């Protein structure tokens, strides 16, 4: 079943309205079935949104299943660490108690996203960054070259650019230092 951000916000608004206007005991008894269905729907939607937010921009080739599996093992280890650190409780509190989906995504952006991108993905990404005849570094996943002056990836003809991870381990380490959540970022050296 497809859903939209607007539907998700509507479900959270409905939850808030129910909790503010109906005593908890009545929600859990008389209206238990629809109430629990709404909670479960919001939980599933939150999970889908977080997955898309964390992994939506990750590019991988289908013909590299071992590398893809290695990435997902690293990503799962990060998720497990963040779960143990209470990050998912914070996200749940933002959604189910504060009714604030934006805050939930802010938490994911601060604590999960940088770790997935800067700890789990670089090994795979860097395997696809190559020097081409002493020309700027080329990435075969995005079919673009690195413009070191602008610090962006650009098409061969220079008409399109994108922002992804940089092309070297040293530059990625600078990104970790600059954007990584210092409290939760686990330095893996």
C-alpha positions in Angstrom: 0.0 0.0 0.0 1.4 3.3 -1.1 1.3 6.4 1.2 2.4 10.0 0.9 4.1 12.4 3.3 0.7 14.2 3.6 -1.1 10.9 4.5 1.6 10.2 7.1 1.2 13.7 8.7 -2.6 13.1 8.6 -2.2 9.9 10.5 0.0 11.5 13.1 -2.6 14.4 13.4 -5.3 11.8 13.9 -3.3 10.1 16.6 -2.8 13.4 18.4 -6.5 14.2 18.2 -7.5 10.8 19.5 -5.0 11.1 22.4 -6.1 14.6 23.3 -9.8 14.0 23.1 -10.3 10.4 24.3 -9.0 9.0 27.6 -6.2 6.5 27.2 -8.1 3.8 29.0 -11.0 4.1 26.5 -8.6 4.1 23.5 -7.0 0.9 24.8 -10.3 -0.9 25.5 -13.4 0.4 23.7 -11.4 1.6 20.6 -8.5 -0.8 21.0 -8.7 -2.3 17.5 -8.8 0.9 15.4 -6.4 2.6 17.9 -3.8 -0.3 17.6 -4.3 -0.3 13.8 -3.5 3.4 13.7 -0.4 3.0 15.9 0.8 0.1 13.7 0.2 2.0 10.5 2.2 5.0 11.8 5.0 2.6 12.9 5.2 1.0 9.4 5.0 4.4 7.7 7.8 5.7 9.9 9.9 2.7 9.1 9.4 3.1 5.4 10.2 6.8 5.5 13.3 6.2 7.5 14.5 3.5 5.1 13.9 5.8 2.1 15.6 8.7 3.9 18.7 6.7 4.9 19.1 4.5 1.8 17.3 6.3 -1.0 20.5 8.0 -2.5 22.8 5.0 -2.1 23.8 3.7 -5.5 24.9 0.1 -6.0 25.3 -2.2 -8.9 23.2 -5.4 -9.1 26.1 -7.4 -10.3 28.0 -6.9 -7.0 25.9 -8.9 -4.4 28.9 -9.5 -2.0 29.8 -5.8 -1.8 26.1 -4.9 -1.4 25.7 -7.5 1.4 28.9 -6.1 3.1 27.4 -2.6 2.9 24.1 -3.7 4.5 25.9 -5.6 7.2 27.8 -2.4 8.1 24.7 -0.3 7.9 22.8 -2.8 10.1 25.6 -2.7 12.7 25.3 1.1 12.8 21.5 0.8 13.2 22.0 -1.7 16.0 24.4 0.6 17.7 22.0 3.6 17.4 19.1 1.4 18.6 21.2 0.6 21.7 22.1 4.3 22.1 18.4 5.2 22.2 18.1 6.9 18.8 15.0 5.0 17.8 13.4 5.7 21.1 13.9 9.4 20.4 12.4 9.0 17.0 9.4 7.1 18.4 9.0 9.8 21.1 9.0 12.5 18.4 6.3 10.7 16.4 4.1 9.1 19.0 4.3 11.6 21.9 5.3 14.9 20.3 3.5 14.3 17.0 6.4 15.9 15.1 7.5 14.0 12.0 10.0 16.7 11.1 11.7 16.3 14.4 11.9 12.5 13.9 13.6 13.1 10.5 15.9 15.7 12.1 17.0 13.0 14.6 17.7 10.6 11.8 19.5 13.3 9.8 21.7 14.0 12.8 22.4 10.5 14.2 21.8 7.9 11.5 22.3 9.4 8.0 25.9 10.6 8.5 26.9 7.3 9.9 25.4 5.3 7.1 26.9 7.5 4.4 30.3 8.2 6.0 31.0 4.8 7.7 29.1 2.1 5.8 29.1 3.4 2.2 32.6 4.8 1.6 34.3 1.4 1.0 31.9 0.5 -1.8 31.8 4.1 -3.2 35.6 4.3 -3.4 35.9 1.1 -5.4 34.0 3.0 -8.1 36.2 6.1 -8.2 39.0 5.8 -10.8 41.6 8.0 -12.3 41.1 8.2 -16.1 44.3 8.9 -18.1 45.6 11.4 -15.4 42.3 13.3 -15.7 40.0 14.0 -12.8 38.6 11.1 -10.9 35.7 9.3 -12.6 32.9 7.5 -10.8 31.3 4.7 -12.8 28.2 4.5 -10.6 27.1 8.1 -11.4 29.0 8.4 -14.7 30.6 11.7 -13.6 34.0 13.2 -12.9 35.1 15.0 -9.8 35.6 18.8 -10.1 38.1 19.4 -7.3 37.7 23.2 -7.6 33.9 23.1 -7.0 34.0 19.9 -4.9 31.1 18.4 -6.9 30.7 15.6 -9.4 30.0 16.8 -13.0 29.0 15.3 -16.3 31.7 15.0 -19.0 30.3 18.0 -20.8 30.0 20.0 -17.6 26.2 20.6 -18.0 25.1 18.6 -14.9 26.4 18.3 -11.4 25.6 16.3 -8.3 26.7 16.1 -4.8 27.7 12.7 -3.5 30.6 11.4 -1.4 34.0 12.8 -2.5 36.4 10.5 -4.4 39.1 9.8 -1.8 39.3 8.3 1.7 41.0 11.5 2.9 38.2 13.7 1.6 35.6 11.4 3.1 37.4 11.6 6.5 37.2 15.4 6.3 33.5 15.0 5.7 33.2 12.8 8.8 35.0 15.4 10.8 32.8 18.2 9.4 29.4 16.6 9.3 29.6 13.5 11.5 27.7 13.6 14.8 30.6 13.7 17.2 28.6 12.1 20.0 27.5 9.1 18.1 30.0 8.8 15.2 32.1 5.8 15.8 35.6 6.2 14.4 36.6 3.0 12.7 40.3 3.1 11.9 
